[in-house]
Amino acid sequence: MPQRVQRKRSPGWRAGSAVIVDRSSRYGNPWRIIDDHILLHPDGITQPFGSPEEARAAASSHYRAWLHGTGPDTWKAGRKTFDRRRVLADLWRLKDRDLACTCPLPEDGRPDFCHASVLHEYADHPERLAV
């Protein structure tokens, strides 16, 4: 079963066979968490939450909705352009693969509020994206 790996930016860390899906990749989430509890929308609006988990849940939820067609096909955030069509066209590449993102891993028994979990779900079950 594919796993989510927490990508580290420390010297010597390697993803191994995992596919990197953080914001540096084509699969990145345009919604970003800043200061552990503030959600930065791709249009520049900030939204505070009571906890980091709530902010991550919202970012993951927005990403899921975006893949389902909510909002524009592309978001520009800084120098990076996030393109929903490209993510959807390349989901097949993630099937049965470990995915690496910088989000912290959840504690045992807790839900994984990371867009990589959304990518795992849709790569394994693309029919769930059917509108």
N, CA, C and O atoms as CSV, one atom per row, in Angstrom:
chain,resi,resn,atom,element,x,y,z
A,1,MET,N,N,0.846,-1.185,0.000
A,1,MET,CA,C,0.000,0.000,0.000
A,1,MET,C,C,0.888,1.245,0.000
A,1,MET,O,O,1.827,1.336,0.790
A,2,PRO,N,N,0.598,2.192,-0.873
A,2,PRO,CA,C,1.412,3.405,-0.940
A,2,PRO,C,C,1.303,4.219,0.349
A,2,PRO,O,O,0.259,4.243,1.002
A,3,GLN,N,N,2.384,4.873,0.693
A,3,GLN,CA,C,2.471,5.662,1.914
A,3,GLN,C,C,2.738,7.124,1.574
A,3,GLN,O,O,3.165,7.454,0.467
A,4,ARG,N,N,2.477,7.994,2.553
A,4,ARG,CA,C,2.901,9.374,2.424
A,4,ARG,C,C,4.152,9.545,3.268
A,4,ARG,O,O,4.207,9.100,4.415
A,5,VAL,N,N,5.131,10.178,2.705
A,5,VAL,CA,C,6.418,10.406,3.347
A,5,VAL,C,C,6.545,11.898,3.604
A,5,VAL,O,O,6.144,12.710,2.770
A,6,GLN,N,N,7.101,12.265,4.752
A,6,GLN,CA,C,7.328,13.693,4.995
A,6,GLN,C,C,8.658,14.087,4.384
A,6,GLN,O,O,9.715,13.589,4.770
A,7,ARG,N,N,8.581,14.984,3.432
A,7,ARG,CA,C,9.789,15.465,2.773
A,7,ARG,C,C,10.563,16.368,3.729
A,7,ARG,O,O,10.001,17.263,4.361
A,8,LYS,N,N,11.840,16.114,3.814
A,8,LYS,CA,C,12.722,16.919,4.653
A,8,LYS,C,C,13.621,17.757,3.749
A,8,LYS,O,O,13.955,17.341,2.640
A,9,ARG,N,N,13.997,18.898,4.212
A,9,ARG,CA,C,14.901,19.756,3.443
A,9,ARG,C,C,16.290,19.786,4.078
A,9,ARG,O,O,17.053,20.733,3.889
A,10,SER,N,N,16.599,18.751,4.821
A,10,SER,CA,C,17.904,18.668,5.470
A,10,SER,C,C,18.917,18.014,4.536
A,10,SER,O,O,18.542,17.204,3.688
A,11,PRO,N,N,20.181,18.352,4.678
A,11,PRO,CA,C,21.219,17.777,3.813
A,11,PRO,C,C,21.215,16.246,3.890
A,11,PRO,O,O,21.137,15.661,4.970
A,12,GLY,N,N,21.300,15.631,2.741
A,12,GLY,CA,C,21.379,14.186,2.673
A,12,GLY,C,C,20.037,13.467,2.602
A,12,GLY,O,O,20.002,12.273,2.304
A,13,TRP,N,N,18.919,14.170,2.870
A,13,TRP,CA,C,17.615,13.506,2.803
A,13,TRP,C,C,17.290,13.181,1.356
A,13,TRP,O,O,17.501,14.008,0.469
A,14,ARG,N,N,16.786,12.003,1.119
A,14,ARG,CA,C,16.386,11.581,-0.229
A,14,ARG,C,C,14.972,11.015,-0.187
A,14,ARG,O,O,14.573,10.385,0.792
A,15,ALA,N,N,14.229,11.245,-1.246
A,15,ALA,CA,C,12.855,10.749,-1.334
A,15,ALA,C,C,12.803,9.262,-1.656
A,15,ALA,O,O,11.747,8.641,-1.534
A,16,GLY,N,N,13.912,8.693,-2.060
A,16,GLY,CA,C,13.892,7.289,-2.464
A,16,GLY,C,C,13.015,7.133,-3.692
A,16,GLY,O,O,13.177,7.862,-4.670
A,17,SER,N,N,12.092,6.192,-3.646
A,17,SER,CA,C,11.215,5.969,-4.804
A,17,SER,C,C,9.934,6.795,-4.731
A,17,SER,O,O,9.092,6.706,-5.624
A,18,ALA,N,N,9.776,7.601,-3.671
A,18,ALA,CA,C,8.565,8.418,-3.524
A,18,ALA,C,C,8.563,9.553,-4.545
A,18,ALA,O,O,9.610,10.088,-4.908
A,19,VAL,N,N,7.373,9.901,-4.992
A,19,VAL,CA,C,7.193,11.034,-5.901
A,19,VAL,C,C,6.979,12.283,-5.048
A,19,VAL,O,O,6.117,12.298,-4.170
A,20,ILE,N,N,7.752,13.314,-5.303
A,20,ILE,CA,C,7.597,14.568,-4.564
A,20,ILE,C,C,6.390,15.313,-5.122
A,20,ILE,O,O,6.306,15.580,-6.320
A,21,VAL,N,N,5.450,15.645,-4.224
A,21,VAL,CA,C,4.215,16.307,-4.643
A,21,VAL,C,C,4.005,17.630,-3.908
A,21,VAL,O,O,2.890,18.151,-3.878
A,22,ASP,N,N,5.063,18.173,-3.319
A,22,ASP,CA,C,4.918,19.436,-2.592
A,22,ASP,C,C,4.751,20.596,-3.571
A,22,ASP,O,O,4.602,20.378,-4.774
A,23,ARG,N,N,4.776,21.807,-3.069
A,23,ARG,CA,C,4.521,22.991,-3.899
A,23,ARG,C,C,5.548,23.199,-5.004
A,23,ARG,O,O,5.294,23.946,-5.948
A,24,SER,N,N,6.697,22.553,-4.902
A,24,SER,CA,C,7.702,22.684,-5.958
A,24,SER,C,C,7.373,21.820,-7.177
A,24,SER,O,O,8.011,21.948,-8.222
A,25,SER,N,N,6.386,20.950,-7.045
A,25,SER,CA,C,6.042,20.013,-8.129
A,25,SER,C,C,4.768,20.446,-8.844
A,25,SER,O,O,4.087,21.378,-8.418
A,26,ARG,N,N,4.461,19.762,-9.926
A,26,ARG,CA,C,3.218,20.032,-10.667
A,26,ARG,C,C,1.984,19.698,-9.850
A,26,ARG,O,O,0.895,20.185,-10.154
A,27,TYR,N,N,2.131,18.871,-8.810
A,27,TYR,CA,C,1.001,18.428,-8.001
A,27,TYR,C,C,0.770,19.291,-6.768
A,27,TYR,O,O,-0.112,18.986,-5.965
A,28,GLY,N,N,1.536,20.352,-6.602
A,28,GLY,CA,C,1.476,21.169,-5.399
A,28,GLY,C,C,0.113,21.780,-5.131
A,28,GLY,O,O,-0.692,21.976,-6.041
A,29,ASN,N,N,-0.125,22.075,-3.863
A,29,ASN,CA,C,-1.376,22.679,-3.419
A,29,ASN,C,C,-1.227,24.203,-3.444
A,29,ASN,O,O,-0.343,24.740,-2.778
A,30,PRO,N,N,-2.079,24.911,-4.203
A,30,PRO,CA,C,-1.982,26.370,-4.246
A,30,PRO,C,C,-2.329,27.045,-2.912
A,30,PRO,O,O,-1.945,28.194,-2.690
A,31,TRP,N,N,-3.055,26.344,-2.015
A,31,TRP,CA,C,-3.373,26.875,-0.704
A,31,TRP,C,C,-2.229,26.532,0.231
A,31,TRP,O,O,-1.793,25.382,0.287
A,32,ARG,N,N,-1.744,27.512,0.956
A,32,ARG,CA,C,-0.534,27.341,1.756
A,32,ARG,C,C,-0.810,27.705,3.214
A,32,ARG,O,O,-1.586,28.616,3.505
A,33,ILE,N,N,-0.168,26.985,4.112
A,33,ILE,CA,C,-0.285,27.261,5.539
A,33,ILE,C,C,0.904,28.139,5.951
A,33,ILE,O,O,2.057,27.811,5.672
A,34,ILE,N,N,0.602,29.259,6.618
A,34,ILE,CA,C,1.671,30.114,7.144
A,34,ILE,C,C,1.465,30.269,8.650
A,34,ILE,O,O,0.330,30.246,9.128
A,35,ASP,N,N,2.534,30.422,9.379
A,35,ASP,CA,C,2.489,30.570,10.843
A,35,ASP,C,C,1.676,29.465,11.516
A,35,ASP,O,O,1.044,29.704,12.545
A,36,ASP,N,N,1.687,28.275,10.951
A,36,ASP,CA,C,1.060,27.074,11.497
A,36,ASP,C,C,-0.469,27.069,11.552
A,36,ASP,O,O,-1.058,25.994,11.672
A,37,HIS,N,N,-1.126,28.211,11.472
A,37,HIS,CA,C,-2.584,28.190,11.613
A,37,HIS,C,C,-3.313,29.175,10.689
A,37,HIS,O,O,-4.520,29.373,10.824
A,38,ILE,N,N,-2.593,29.781,9.765
A,38,ILE,CA,C,-3.223,30.728,8.844
A,38,ILE,C,C,-3.168,30.141,7.435
A,38,ILE,O,O,-2.105,29.760,6.946
A,39,LEU,N,N,-4.322,30.078,6.801
A,39,LEU,CA,C,-4.406,29.579,5.433
A,39,LEU,C,C,-4.264,30.755,4.478
A,39,LEU,O,O,-5.024,31.720,4.552
A,40,LEU,N,N,-3.288,30.670,3.584
A,40,LEU,CA,C,-3.090,31.694,2.564
A,40,LEU,C,C,-3.686,31.163,1.264
A,40,LEU,O,O,-3.176,30.207,0.681
A,41,HIS,N,N,-4.761,31.790,0.821
A,41,HIS,CA,C,-5.413,31.404,-0.424
A,41,HIS,C,C,-4.555,31.875,-1.601
A,41,HIS,O,O,-3.807,32.844,-1.470
A,42,PRO,N,N,-4.655,31.198,-2.751
A,42,PRO,CA,C,-3.830,31.596,-3.890
A,42,PRO,C,C,-4.121,33.011,-4.390
A,42,PRO,O,O,-3.292,33.609,-5.077
A,43,ASP,N,N,-5.303,33.554,-4.047
A,43,ASP,CA,C,-5.617,34.923,-4.459
A,43,ASP,C,C,-5.121,35.954,-3.450
A,43,ASP,O,O,-5.414,37.142,-3.589
A,44,GLY,N,N,-4.360,35.507,-2.416
A,44,GLY,CA,C,-3.748,36.412,-1.457
A,44,GLY,C,C,-4.540,36.628,-0.182
A,44,GLY,O,O,-4.038,37.267,0.743
A,45,ILE,N,N,-5.757,36.120,-0.100
A,45,ILE,CA,C,-6.572,36.269,1.106
A,45,ILE,C,C,-6.038,35.330,2.188
A,45,ILE,O,O,-5.690,34.183,1.906
A,46,THR,N,N,-5.977,35.821,3.422
A,46,THR,CA,C,-5.569,34.969,4.541
A,46,THR,C,C,-6.790,34.635,5.386
A,46,THR,O,O,-7.724,35.428,5.503
A,47,GLN,N,N,-6.760,33.446,5.970
A,47,GLN,CA,C,-7.868,32.974,6.789
A,47,GLN,C,C,-7.283,32.286,8.028
A,47,GLN,O,O,-6.677,31.221,7.909
A,48,PRO,N,N,-7.456,32.884,9.219
A,48,PRO,CA,C,-6.905,32.269,10.428
A,48,PRO,C,C,-7.774,31.109,10.923
A,48,PRO,O,O,-8.994,31.118,10.759
A,49,PHE,N,N,-7.131,30.120,11.525
A,49,PHE,CA,C,-7.815,28.977,12.120
A,49,PHE,C,C,-7.320,28.805,13.544
A,49,PHE,O,O,-6.285,29.358,13.918
A,50,GLY,N,N,-8.052,28.046,14.335
A,50,GLY,CA,C,-7.720,27.852,15.732
A,50,GLY,C,C,-6.555,26.907,15.974
A,50,GLY,O,O,-5.951,26.927,17.047
A,51,SER,N,N,-6.235,26.077,14.983
A,51,SER,CA,C,-5.139,25.121,15.167
A,51,SER,C,C,-4.506,24.794,13.820
A,51,SER,O,O,-5.127,24.991,12.775
A,52,PRO,N,N,-3.278,24.297,13.841
A,52,PRO,CA,C,-2.638,23.867,12.586
A,52,PRO,C,C,-3.436,22.769,11.882
A,52,PRO,O,O,-3.512,22.749,10.653
A,53,GLU,N,N,-4.032,21.850,12.659
A,53,GLU,CA,C,-4.819,20.768,12.054
A,53,GLU,C,C,-6.022,21.325,11.286
A,53,GLU,O,O,-6.319,20.863,10.184
A,54,GLU,N,N,-6.713,22.313,11.860
A,54,GLU,CA,C,-7.851,22.936,11.175
A,54,GLU,C,C,-7.408,23.617,9.885
A,54,GLU,O,O,-8.092,23.519,8.866
A,55,ALA,N,N,-6.276,24.302,9.921
A,55,ALA,CA,C,-5.767,24.985,8.728
A,55,ALA,C,C,-5.397,23.972,7.646
A,55,ALA,O,O,-5.697,24.184,6.472
A,56,ARG,N,N,-4.742,22.866,8.038
A,56,ARG,CA,C,-4.389,21.827,7.062
A,56,ARG,C,C,-5.626,21.164,6.487
A,56,ARG,O,O,-5.666,20.852,5.297
A,57,ALA,N,N,-6.647,20.944,7.324
A,57,ALA,CA,C,-7.898,20.349,6.844
A,57,ALA,C,C,-8.548,21.261,5.799
A,57,ALA,O,O,-9.057,20.781,4.786
A,58,ALA,N,N,-8.532,22.570,6.043
A,58,ALA,CA,C,-9.116,23.519,5.090
A,58,ALA,C,C,-8.324,23.538,3.789
A,58,ALA,O,O,-8.912,23.548,2.708
A,59,ALA,N,N,-6.990,23.544,3.881
A,59,ALA,CA,C,-6.158,23.545,2.669
A,59,ALA,C,C,-6.412,22.298,1.845
A,59,ALA,O,O,-6.509,22.374,0.620
A,60,SER,N,N,-6.521,21.151,2.498
A,60,SER,CA,C,-6.785,19.893,1.811
A,60,SER,C,C,-8.175,19.905,1.168
A,60,SER,O,O,-8.354,19.438,0.043
A,61,SER,N,N,-9.148,20.444,1.896
A,61,SER,CA,C,-10.518,20.530,1.391
A,61,SER,C,C,-10.603,21.442,0.159
A,61,SER,O,O,-11.278,21.111,-0.815
A,62,HIS,N,N,-9.918,22.584,0.209
A,62,HIS,CA,C,-9.895,23.490,-0.943
A,62,HIS,C,C,-9.239,22.810,-2.156
A,62,HIS,O,O,-9.702,22.965,-3.286
A,63,TYR,N,N,-8.172,22.066,-1.912
A,63,TYR,CA,C,-7.475,21.362,-3.006
A,63,TYR,C,C,-8.406,20.335,-3.644
A,63,TYR,O,O,-8.484,20.231,-4.868
A,64,ARG,N,N,-9.114,19.576,-2.803
A,64,ARG,CA,C,-10.066,18.573,-3.302
A,64,ARG,C,C,-11.143,19.247,-4.170
A,64,ARG,O,O,-11.449,18.776,-5.265
A,65,ALA,N,N,-11.702,20.334,-3.676
A,65,ALA,CA,C,-12.735,21.056,-4.426
A,65,ALA,C,C,-12.184,21.593,-5.739
A,65,ALA,O,O,-12.865,21.557,-6.764
A,66,TRP,N,N,-10.957,22.089,-5.709
A,66,TRP,CA,C,-10.326,22.610,-6.923
A,66,TRP,C,C,-10.181,21.509,-7.972
A,66,TRP,O,O,-10.453,21.729,-9.152
A,67,LEU,N,N,-9.751,20.324,-7.534
A,67,LEU,CA,C,-9.626,19.214,-8.489
A,67,LEU,C,C,-10.980,18.824,-9.064
A,67,LEU,O,O,-11.057,18.316,-10.183
A,68,HIS,N,N,-12.042,19.056,-8.309
A,68,HIS,CA,C,-13.399,18.754,-8.781
A,68,HIS,C,C,-13.980,19.872,-9.652
A,68,HIS,O,O,-15.113,19.758,-10.117
A,69,GLY,N,N,-13.225,20.941,-9.876
A,69,GLY,CA,C,-13.683,21.972,-10.799
A,69,GLY,C,C,-14.039,23.309,-10.184
A,69,GLY,O,O,-14.431,24.225,-10.908
A,70,THR,N,N,-13.917,23.453,-8.872
A,70,THR,CA,C,-14.204,24.737,-8.239
A,70,THR,C,C,-13.061,25.710,-8.520
A,70,THR,O,O,-11.890,25.379,-8.335
A,71,GLY,N,N,-13.414,26.909,-8.967
A,71,GLY,CA,C,-12.396,27.927,-9.217
A,71,GLY,C,C,-11.747,27.781,-10.586
A,71,GLY,O,O,-12.128,26.920,-11.380
A,72,PRO,N,N,-10.768,28.627,-10.850
A,72,PRO,CA,C,-10.117,28.625,-12.171
A,72,PRO,C,C,-9.213,27.401,-12.355
A,72,PRO,O,O,-8.796,26.768,-11.384
A,73,ASP,N,N,-8.923,27.089,-13.601
A,73,ASP,CA,C,-8.024,25.973,-13.908
A,73,ASP,C,C,-6.610,26.239,-13.414
A,73,ASP,O,O,-5.895,25.308,-13.041
A,74,THR,N,N,-6.205,27.502,-13.408
A,74,THR,CA,C,-4.844,27.832,-12.971
A,74,THR,C,C,-4.887,28.878,-11.866
A,74,THR,O,O,-5.751,29.754,-11.840
A,75,TRP,N,N,-3.932,28.758,-10.962
A,75,TRP,CA,C,-3.695,29.757,-9.925
A,75,TRP,C,C,-2.244,30.160,-10.022
A,75,TRP,O,O,-1.367,29.307,-10.158
A,76,LYS,N,N,-1.986,31.426,-9.955
A,76,LYS,CA,C,-0.613,31.937,-9.922
A,76,LYS,C,C,-0.338,32.380,-8.501
A,76,LYS,O,O,-1.051,33.219,-7.951
A,77,ALA,N,N,0.701,31.811,-7.909
A,77,ALA,CA,C,1.105,32.179,-6.555
A,77,ALA,C,C,2.596,32.467,-6.600
A,77,ALA,O,O,3.414,31.551,-6.685
A,78,GLY,N,N,2.941,33.742,-6.542
A,78,GLY,CA,C,4.345,34.125,-6.704
A,78,GLY,C,C,4.777,33.819,-8.131
A,78,GLY,O,O,4.110,34.220,-9.085
A,79,ARG,N,N,5.890,33.111,-8.277
A,79,ARG,CA,C,6.387,32.751,-9.618
A,79,ARG,C,C,5.854,31.399,-10.083
A,79,ARG,O,O,6.145,30.968,-11.199
A,80,LYS,N,N,5.085,30.737,-9.244
A,80,LYS,CA,C,4.604,29.388,-9.545
A,80,LYS,C,C,3.172,29.442,-10.071
A,80,LYS,O,O,2.331,30.162,-9.532
A,81,THR,N,N,2.903,28.678,-11.123
A,81,THR,CA,C,1.552,28.528,-11.635
A,81,THR,C,C,1.101,27.100,-11.367
A,81,THR,O,O,1.771,26.143,-11.755
A,82,PHE,N,N,-0.042,26.966,-10.699
A,82,PHE,CA,C,-0.629,25.672,-10.403
A,82,PHE,C,C,-1.745,25.429,-11.421
A,82,PHE,O,O,-2.647,26.256,-11.562
A,83,ASP,N,N,-1.688,24.310,-12.123
A,83,ASP,CA,C,-2.619,24.032,-13.209
A,83,ASP,C,C,-3.375,22.732,-12.938
A,83,ASP,O,O,-2.800,21.644,-12.979
A,84,ARG,N,N,-4.667,22.864,-12.661
A,84,ARG,CA,C,-5.512,21.708,-12.361
A,84,ARG,C,C,-5.506,20.697,-13.502
A,84,ARG,O,O,-5.471,19.491,-13.257
A,85,ARG,N,N,-5.541,21.172,-14.746
A,85,ARG,CA,C,-5.579,20.251,-15.900
A,85,ARG,C,C,-4.338,19.374,-15.939
A,85,ARG,O,O,-4.417,18.195,-16.282
A,86,ARG,N,N,-3.204,19.941,-15.593
A,86,ARG,CA,C,-1.955,19.176,-15.595
A,86,ARG,C,C,-1.945,18.137,-14.473
A,86,ARG,O,O,-1.487,17.012,-14.667
A,87,VAL,N,N,-2.452,18.519,-13.304
A,87,VAL,CA,C,-2.547,17.565,-12.189
A,87,VAL,C,C,-3.428,16.390,-12.595
A,87,VAL,O,O,-3.041,15.232,-12.437
A,88,LEU,N,N,-4.607,16.690,-13.115
A,88,LEU,CA,C,-5.553,15.627,-13.480
A,88,LEU,C,C,-5.011,14.737,-14.595
A,88,LEU,O,O,-5.200,13.521,-14.567
A,89,ALA,N,N,-4.346,15.334,-15.565
A,89,ALA,CA,C,-3.799,14.550,-16.680
A,89,ALA,C,C,-2.686,13.606,-16.227
A,89,ALA,O,O,-2.454,12.574,-16.857
A,90,ASP,N,N,-2.000,13.952,-15.145
A,90,ASP,CA,C,-0.861,13.149,-14.700
A,90,ASP,C,C,-1.131,12.342,-13.433
A,90,ASP,O,O,-0.197,11.789,-12.851
A,91,LEU,N,N,-2.372,12.265,-12.997
A,91,LEU,CA,C,-2.689,11.472,-11.810
A,91,LEU,C,C,-2.271,10.012,-11.953
A,91,LEU,O,O,-1.859,9.383,-10.978
A,92,TRP,N,N,-2.375,9.481,-13.146
A,92,TRP,CA,C,-2.032,8.073,-13.376
A,92,TRP,C,C,-0.593,7.779,-12.957
A,92,TRP,O,O,-0.276,6.646,-12.596
A,93,ARG,N,N,0.278,8.784,-13.000
A,93,ARG,CA,C,1.689,8.592,-12.623
A,93,ARG,C,C,1.858,8.316,-11.116
A,93,ARG,O,O,2.893,7.804,-10.689
A,94,LEU,N,N,0.849,8.654,-10.328
A,94,LEU,CA,C,0.940,8.511,-8.880
A,94,LEU,C,C,0.350,7.203,-8.360
A,94,LEU,O,O,0.510,6.872,-7.185
A,95,LYS,N,N,-0.322,6.469,-9.221
A,95,LYS,CA,C,-0.970,5.224,-8.789
A,95,LYS,C,C,0.070,4.269,-8.208
A,95,LYS,O,O,1.104,3.997,-8.819
A,96,ASP,N,N,-0.234,3.768,-7.007
A,96,ASP,CA,C,0.610,2.790,-6.310
A,96,ASP,C,C,2.009,3.317,-5.978
A,96,ASP,O,O,2.943,2.528,-5.838
A,97,ARG,N,N,2.164,4.618,-5.852
A,97,ARG,CA,C,3.468,5.216,-5.530
A,97,ARG,C,C,3.408,5.879,-4.162
A,97,ARG,O,O,2.368,6.399,-3.758
A,98,ASP,N,N,4.531,5.858,-3.454
A,98,ASP,CA,C,4.661,6.650,-2.237
A,98,ASP,C,C,4.762,8.112,-2.658
A,98,ASP,O,O,5.364,8.426,-3.685
A,99,LEU,N,N,4.170,9.010,-1.860
A,99,LEU,CA,C,4.178,10.433,-2.173
A,99,LEU,C,C,4.864,11.196,-1.041
A,99,LEU,O,O,4.633,10.915,0.135
A,100,ALA,N,N,5.700,12.154,-1.402
A,100,ALA,CA,C,6.437,12.952,-0.420
A,100,ALA,C,C,5.963,14.394,-0.456
A,100,ALA,O,O,5.954,15.037,-1.506
A,101,CYS,N,N,5.569,14.890,0.713
A,101,CYS,CA,C,5.146,16.281,0.879
A,101,CYS,C,C,5.743,16.792,2.181
A,101,CYS,O,O,6.099,16.000,3.054
A,102,THR,N,N,5.855,18.097,2.316
A,102,THR,CA,C,6.454,18.681,3.517
A,102,THR,C,C,5.503,18.719,4.708
A,102,THR,O,O,5.934,19.018,5.822
A,103,CYS,N,N,4.235,18.426,4.506
A,103,CYS,CA,C,3.283,18.417,5.624
A,103,CYS,C,C,3.720,17.416,6.685
A,103,CYS,O,O,4.253,16.357,6.356
A,104,PRO,N,N,3.497,17.744,7.960
A,104,PRO,CA,C,3.832,16.778,9.010
A,104,PRO,C,C,2.932,15.548,8.899
A,104,PRO,O,O,1.775,15.644,8.491
A,105,LEU,N,N,3.480,14.401,9.267
A,105,LEU,CA,C,2.695,13.164,9.268
A,105,LEU,C,C,1.752,13.175,10.467
A,105,LEU,O,O,2.119,13.671,11.533
A,106,PRO,N,N,0.542,12.636,10.309
A,106,PRO,CA,C,-0.398,12.634,11.436
A,106,PRO,C,C,0.014,11.605,12.486
A,106,PRO,O,O,0.728,10.644,12.199
A,107,GLU,N,N,-0.452,11.831,13.691
A,107,GLU,CA,C,-0.260,10.838,14.742
A,107,GLU,C,C,-1.117,9.618,14.408
A,107,GLU,O,O,-2.091,9.729,13.663
A,108,ASP,N,N,-0.762,8.469,14.950
A,108,ASP,CA,C,-1.520,7.246,14.702
A,108,ASP,C,C,-2.994,7.456,15.040
A,108,ASP,O,O,-3.339,7.999,16.090
A,109,GLY,N,N,-3.846,7.015,14.126
A,109,GLY,CA,C,-5.283,7.111,14.335
A,109,GLY,C,C,-5.894,8.449,13.984
A,109,GLY,O,O,-7.114,8.597,14.050
A,110,ARG,N,N,-5.086,9.430,13.613
A,110,ARG,CA,C,-5.594,10.753,13.253
A,110,ARG,C,C,-5.702,10.853,11.737
A,110,ARG,O,O,-4.930,10.208,11.029
A,111,PRO,N,N,-6.641,11.646,11.219
A,111,PRO,CA,C,-6.750,11.815,9.766
A,111,PRO,C,C,-5.538,12.551,9.197
A,111,PRO,O,O,-4.904,13.355,9.881
A,112,ASP,N,N,-5.236,12.264,7.954
A,112,ASP,CA,C,-4.098,12.899,7.280
A,112,ASP,C,C,-4.609,14.047,6.421
A,112,ASP,O,O,-5.080,13.835,5.303
A,113,PHE,N,N,-4.513,15.266,6.951
A,113,PHE,CA,C,-4.961,16.447,6.220
A,113,PHE,C,C,-3.811,16.993,5.392
A,113,PHE,O,O,-3.202,18.004,5.742
A,114,CYS,N,N,-3.526,16.321,4.303
A,114,CYS,CA,C,-2.490,16.732,3.367
A,114,CYS,C,C,-3.031,16.493,1.966
A,114,CYS,O,O,-3.738,15.513,1.728
A,115,HIS,N,N,-2.707,17.368,1.054
A,115,HIS,CA,C,-3.206,17.181,-0.311
A,115,HIS,C,C,-2.666,15.900,-0.930
A,115,HIS,O,O,-3.258,15.383,-1.877
A,116,ALA,N,N,-1.546,15.369,-0.413
A,116,ALA,CA,C,-1.012,14.100,-0.919
A,116,ALA,C,C,-2.000,12.960,-0.674
A,116,ALA,O,O,-2.073,12.023,-1.469
A,117,SER,N,N,-2.758,13.034,0.416
A,117,SER,CA,C,-3.778,12.020,0.677
A,117,SER,C,C,-4.891,12.100,-0.364
A,117,SER,O,O,-5.426,11.079,-0.795
A,118,VAL,N,N,-5.231,13.318,-0.759
A,118,VAL,CA,C,-6.224,13.510,-1.822
A,118,VAL,C,C,-5.690,12.925,-3.131
A,118,VAL,O,O,-6.417,12.253,-3.862
A,119,LEU,N,N,-4.429,13.186,-3.415
A,119,LEU,CA,C,-3.815,12.649,-4.630
A,119,LEU,C,C,-3.786,11.123,-4.606
A,119,LEU,O,O,-4.057,10.484,-5.623
A,120,HIS,N,N,-3.458,10.533,-3.455
A,120,HIS,CA,C,-3.480,9.072,-3.341
A,120,HIS,C,C,-4.875,8.537,-3.666
A,120,HIS,O,O,-5.023,7.588,-4.437
A,121,GLU,N,N,-5.880,9.150,-3.077
A,121,GLU,CA,C,-7.255,8.697,-3.290
A,121,GLU,C,C,-7.638,8.741,-4.771
A,121,GLU,O,O,-8.170,7.769,-5.307
A,122,TYR,N,N,-7.370,9.861,-5.422
A,122,TYR,CA,C,-7.792,10.006,-6.815
A,122,TYR,C,C,-6.911,9.231,-7.786
A,122,TYR,O,O,-7.386,8.817,-8.844
A,123,ALA,N,N,-5.661,9.029,-7.458
A,123,ALA,CA,C,-4.795,8.214,-8.320
A,123,ALA,C,C,-5.269,6.758,-8.294
A,123,ALA,O,O,-5.248,6.069,-9.313
A,124,ASP,N,N,-5.694,6.305,-7.118
A,124,ASP,CA,C,-6.162,4.933,-6.977
A,124,ASP,C,C,-7.606,4.750,-7.430
A,124,ASP,O,O,-7.993,3.652,-7.830
A,125,HIS,N,N,-8.408,5.815,-7.372
A,125,HIS,CA,C,-9.826,5.747,-7.733
A,125,HIS,C,C,-10.223,6.964,-8.579
A,125,HIS,O,O,-10.970,7.823,-8.111
A,126,PRO,N,N,-9.726,7.041,-9.827
A,126,PRO,CA,C,-10.023,8.230,-10.654
A,126,PRO,C,C,-11.519,8.426,-10.911
A,126,PRO,O,O,-11.947,9.531,-11.244
A,127,GLU,N,N,-12.307,7.378,-10.761
A,127,GLU,CA,C,-13.745,7.514,-10.980
A,127,GLU,C,C,-14.386,8.462,-9.954
A,127,GLU,O,O,-15.468,8.992,-10.207
A,128,ARG,N,N,-13.748,8.678,-8.824
A,128,ARG,CA,C,-14.269,9.588,-7.804
A,128,ARG,C,C,-14.197,11.045,-8.239
A,128,ARG,O,O,-14.819,11.914,-7.628
A,129,LEU,N,N,-13.444,11.305,-9.288
A,129,LEU,CA,C,-13.360,12.662,-9.831
A,129,LEU,C,C,-14.446,12.931,-10.865
A,129,LEU,O,O,-14.653,14.076,-11.265
A,130,ALA,N,N,-15.141,11.879,-11.300
A,130,ALA,CA,C,-16.186,12.060,-12.313
A,130,ALA,C,C,-17.255,12.996,-11.771
A,130,ALA,O,O,-17.700,12.874,-10.630
A,131,VAL,N,N,-17.648,13.922,-12.615
A,131,VAL,CA,C,-18.627,14.926,-12.197
A,131,VAL,C,C,-20.028,14.475,-12.525
A,131,VAL,O,O,-20.989,15.192,-12.246
